[in-house]
Amino acid sequence: MDRASEVVMQHLRVLIVEDSADDVELVLRTLRKAGYRIEHRCVDTAQDMAAALMEQDWDLVTSDHNMPTFSSCAALADCVAIARRTCLSGT
């Protein structure tokens, strides 16, 4: 048996702050290709993000940098204030 077949996929809970369905799919495809089993939720407003952060612990939060009503800077501030975490990746 080779090492590739011995790899166990790690579960990853990802909150995606994004207003583009295509970009959501890109994030998910990239993480799956890297070997992660993904549980995700996608939000595109500050209110929905705050609710998601309070409802569940997330392993990773990714954010679009500039959306019509929300930005990655605001998302980062919410992560720190609500979840007390600073794990954020922006595109």
C-alpha positions, 0 to 999 in steps of 0.5 A, spaced: 500 500 500 502 506 498 502 512 502 497 516 498 492 511 500 494 511 507 492 518 508 486 520 512 482 526 510 482 531 515 475 534 517 475 542 516 469 546 518 469 552 513 465 559 514 465 562 507 464 569 507 462 570 499 457 573 494 460 569 488 457 562 488 463 561 483 468 563 488 465 559 493 466 553 489 473 554 487 475 555 495 471 548 496 474 545 490 481 547 493 480 545 500 478 538 497 483 537 493 488 538 498 485 532 502 480 535 507 473 533 508 469 540 508 463 542 512 461 549 510 456 555 510 456 561 506 454 567 508 454 574 505 452 579 510 455 581 517 449 579 520 449 572 517 456 572 519 455 574 526 450 568 527 454 563 524 460 565 528 455 564 534 452 558 532 458 554 531 466 553 532 469 554 525 476 551 523 477 556 518 474 563 515 475 565 508 472 572 506 472 575 499 475 582 500 470 587 497 463 585 497 457 590 496 455 591 503 461 587 507 468 587 507 474 582 509 476 587 514 469 587 517 469 580 517 476 580 520 473 584 526 467 580 527 472 574 527 476 577 533 470 580 537 465 574 536 469 568 535 475 571 539 479 568 533 483 571 528 483 565 522 481 569 516 483 568 509 481 573 504 481 573 496 
